[in-house]
Amino acid sequence: MYSPLPSTSPFYTTPSSSLSPSSTPLLPSLSMAIGALSNALGLWILARAYSHSRRLRRSRAQFLLLASGLLLTDLAGHLITGSFVLWLYSYGGLPMAGCQFLGGCMVFFGLSPLLLGLLMACERCLGLTRPLWHSSVVTQTRARISLALAWAVALLVSTLPFLGYGTYGLQPSGTWCFLQEPPGFCLLFSGLGLGSLVTALVCNMVVGTTLLKARLIRSSGGDRRRRRRGTRSHDLEMMVQLLAITLVSCVCWSPLLVSVVMLQTGTPLPRPNWLLFTVRLASCNQILDPWVYILLRRAVLRRLCSIIVRVARVRGGKPIRWDPGDFQSSDRSEISHL
C-alpha cells in the first residue's frame, strides 16, 4: 500500500527527477518556522496563566498544565520532524536509520496531541459533571502522571518497529517517511487517533450540555451572581478553547487517519498525492493549536462579545442576551473572596 522498503541499500536516495516541480523546501521551512514561533508564543501565554491560576483555581491550573504539554509536544514536533524533512529536501537522501527515526517521530508527534486533547476533554468533563470527585481525585500530581502516560503510549506505538513489529519506509514523494506495514500496525495508529477524536467529541458534547443547563437554571441574584462569575468565566473560556482544539484536530487529522484505514482495506484514494496532502493538512494542526489559546482568551472573547452586542443594538435588532461579563477577567473578584 505504501512505497516498498528497500532491502539492500543502507541509504534512502531521492533523485531530484523524482520530485515534482512544486516540491521545494520553501513550504516545509515556512511551516517549521511559523509553527515553532506560534507554539513558543502560546507556551509563554499559558505559562503566565498557569503560574497565576495556581493561586486562584486548581482545576484551571490542571487544564493549563495539559494544554502546555500539548503545545510543548507541537513545538518539539515542528523542530524535530521539520529538521529531518529539510535534510531530505537539501541532500536528496537520508540514512536508513534516519528514515526509521523520522517515521517514528511522525507517529509519536501525531498521536501525542490527539491523546492529550482526549485528556483535556476528559478532565473538563469530570470537572463540570463530577466537581466534588474531581476536586478530590484529579490532583496536580495525577495530571502530570496522565501527561506522562499519554506520551508513553504514543512512544510505545512509535517504537513498535524497533521492537520487531511494523516498519517505516520512504514515501513515494521522497520527502517523508511514514508507517508502512503490516496492516495491524497501521490500523493501530489510525484506530487510536480516531478513537481519541470521537471520545473527545463526546466529552465536549457532555460539557456543552452541562454548561447550557447550568446557564438556564442559575439564579439571577446579584451578589451570588458576582461570586459565581469568576468560575463561570473560566469554565466558558476553557470550554471554548477545548471545543476549538477538538474541531481543529478533527479537520486536520481525520483525512489522514481515514486514508490509512482506506489503504489497509483496499479502498483507492481520491488522487495519487492524496496521502501527502493529508500529512500536510495534519501538520497544520500543530500550527493552529497555539493560536486557539492566543486568540480565544477571556479578554478577546469579552471584546468580541461586546462588539457583537453593540452592533446588534445599533442595527436595532432583537436584543442579544449574551453577557460580556461571562468572559471578563475576574481574578480580582476571586482573590477578594478567598
N, C-alpha and C positions, 0 to 999 in steps of 0.2 A: 504493500500500500504506500509505503514511503520509499525514498530512494534507497537502493541496495547499499549495504555497508561493505566497503572494500575489505578484502580478507588478507591482502598481501602487503599493501603499501603502509608504512608507518606514518604517512603524512597525507592529509587530505589536500588535494590541489583544486584550485578553482580557476581554470583558464579564463582569461579576460573575454574570450569569444563566447563563453557560456553565459556571461552576464548580459542582461538586457540593457539597452541604451539608458533606460531610466534608473539603472542600478548604480547609483553614485553614493558616496559616503555622506553627502550633504544631509539627507533625511535622518539617518541614524545619529549623526552628530548633533543636529538640532534637537532631536528627541532626547538625547542624553543630557545636553546642556540645560534645556528647559525643564526637564524632569528633575534634575539634580537641584537646580535653583528653586523650583517650586516646592519640593519636599523640604529643602533646608528652611525656607521661609515658613512653611507650615509647621515644622518642628519647633521653630523659635516661638511662634504664636501659642502652640499647645504647651510648651514648656512654661511660659509665663502663666497661662491659665491653670496649669496643673499645680504650680507652686502656690498660687493664690487659693485654689479650690481646696487644697488640703486643710486650710484653716477655716473653711466655710462649710463645705458639704462633702462628706466622704464618698458618697455614691458617684458624684460628678467626677471626683478625682480618679476613681476606678475606671470610669468611661474614658477619661482623657489619657490614662495610662495605656489602655488598649489602643486608643487612636494614635498615640505617639509611637507605639510599637508598629502599627500599620505603616505610618509614614517613614519610620526608620527602615523598615523592610523595603518599601518602594525606593527609597534613596539608594540603598545598597544594591538593589536590583538594577537600577539605571547605571550605576557606576561599574559594576562587575560585568554584567552581560553586555553593556554598551562597549566596554573596552575590547571584549573578545570579538564582537561584530565588526568594530572598526579595524581590528587586526586582519580579519578575513578580507575586508574591502581593500586594505592597504597592501597586503602581501600576497593575496590570491591563494592562500592556503593556511592550514592550521594543523599542528601535530595531532595525531590520533587521540592522545591523552587530553589535549586541549579541547578537541571537539566533544569528547565524552564529558569533560567538565562543564562546557558551555551548555550541553543538553541537560545536565543535572541542575545547573543554575536556572535554566528556563522553567523546569518543572518546580523547583523549590520556590522561586520568586513568583511563580504563577499560583501555586496552591496556598502559600502563606497568606496573601491578602484576603483570599476567599475564606480561609479558616478564621482569620482574625475578624473579618466582617461578621461571620457567624457568631463568634464570641461576644462581640459588641451588641448584636441583636438580642442574644440570649440574656445578657446582663441587663439591658434595658427592659426586657420583657419581665424578668424576675423582679426588678426594682419597682415596677409600676403595678404588677399584679399581685406580688407577694412581698410587700415592703418590709414587714417585720422579719420574715425569714431571710430576706436579702440582707438586711442590716446586721443580722447575727451570723450569717454564714459566709457571705461574699465579702471577704476582707482584702486588704491590700496585698497581703502575702499570697492569698489564693489567686488573686488576679494576676500576680506575677507568675505563679505556677502555671496558670492557664495559658498565659502568653508563651511561656517556655514550652508547654506541651504542644501548642499549635505549631511552633517552629520545629519541634521534634518530629511530629507526624509528617510534615512536609519534607523534612530532611530524610526521614526513613524512606519515603516513597521515591525521592530523587536519587537515593543511593542504592536502590534495588539492583540496577545493572552492575554496580561494582561488587554486589554480593552474589552475583550469578544469575539474576533473574531480569531479563529485559536488556535492550541495547539502545544506544543513541546513535544517530547517523546524520551525515551531512544531507541537507535537503536539496531538492532539485535546483533551486535558485543559486545554490552555492554560497549563500551568505549567512546561514544559521544552521544550527544543529538542534535536533529535537528527538523525542521518543520515536522508536522505530518498530519494535516487536518485542514480545509476542502480543496478540490481541488482548490477553488478560491484563498486561501491564498498561496498555493504552487505555483500556476501559476503566481500570482502577483510577487513573488520573482524571479522566473525564467524569467518572461517577462521583468521586469526592468533590470535584468542583461544582457539578450540577446539584448535588445533594446539599452543599453549603448554601448555594444561592436560593434554592427552594425553601430550605428551613429558615433562612434569614428573612425571606419574604413573608412566611407565615408568622414569624415573631413580630415583624413590623406591623402586620395587619392586626395582631392582638394588641400591640401597644397603641396603635392609632385608635382602635375601638375603645380601649380603656380611657384614653385621654378625652375622646369625644363624649363618652358617658359622664366622665367627671366634670366636664365643662357644662353639660346640660343640667346636672343636678347640684352643682356647687352653690353654696349660699352667697347672697349678694350683700352680706353685712360689711360695712365699711372697714372696721378695724380688723375683722377676721380676714377680709379680702387682702388688706395690706400685708398681713402676716404670711399669707399663702402665696403672695405674688412672687417672692423670690424662688420658691420651689417650683411654681408653675412656669416661670420664665426659663429656668434651667431645663425642665422636662421638655418644653417646646423646642428649645434650642437643640438639645440632643436628639429629639425625635426628627426634626427637620434634617439635621446633618446625617443621621443614620439612614433615613429614607433616601437621601441623595446618594450616599455611598452605595447603597444596595442597588439603586436604579442604574448608576454608572457601571457597577460591576456586571449587572445583567446585560446591559447593552454591549459592553466591551468584551466580556468573556464568553457569553452564550454562543456566538458564532463559532469560536474555536473549539469549545467543548463539544458542541453538537457535530462539528465537522469531523472530529476524531472518532465519534461514535459512528458516523456515516461511513468513514473509511473502513472501519473494522467490520461493518455489516454488509459491505459491498455496494453501498449506495454511491453513485457518482456525485462528485462535487459540481457546483454550478459552472465553474470555469477553471482552466489549468492552474492559474496563480491564486486560486481562492484561499488555500491554506496560508500562503504568505500574507495575504490581505488580512485574514483573521488574526494572525500573530501581531501584525502592526496595529490592528484595532485593539487587541488586548493590551499592548504596551501603552496605549493612550490612557488606560485605567490608572496607571502609576503617575501620569501627569495630572489627571483630573482630581485624584483623591485629595491632594493638599489644598486645592482651590475650594473644595467643599468647606473646609474649616477656615479658609481665608475669607471667603465671601459670605458664608452662612453663619456669621456670628450674630450675637444678640443686637449689637449696635447697628449692623447692616440691616438685619431683619426689622428692627424697630423703625429705622428710617424708611425702608421700603413700604412697610405697613402704613406709616404716616402719610407718605406720598399718595398711596392708593386711596386712602380715606379722604385726603384733601382734594384729589381730582374728582372723586365721586360727589363731594359736596359742591364743588364749583360747577359741575355739569348739572346739578340739580336732580341727580338720580336718587334712587332709593337708598336711604342711609345704610352704610355697611356697619355691621355690628361687631367688627373686629376691634379689639382693644390693643393699641400700640404698646400699652404698658405690659402686655404679656411678654414682650421681648426686651423690656427695659433692663438696664443694669441695676440690680437690686442688692449689690454687695453691701452697701452701707446699711440698708434696712435689715439685712440678715445679721450683720455684726451687732446692730443695736438690740437685736432680740436674743443674742447669745447669753 
